[in-house]
């Protein structure tokens, strides 16, 4: 299985996806995600990542 991110990064980790990915990074804070703020919920709903 190819573990690289389609943004070109060598691996698609949760940290990369949330913080660094040029295609998917969340622009708010981790606190926003933990508090399930509206913008965080919307970001999660629209995220095009399949988890195993």
Secondary structure, 3 states (H helix, E strand, C coil): CCCCCCCCCCCCCHHHHHHHCCCCCCCCCHHHHHCCCHHHHHHHHHCCCCCC
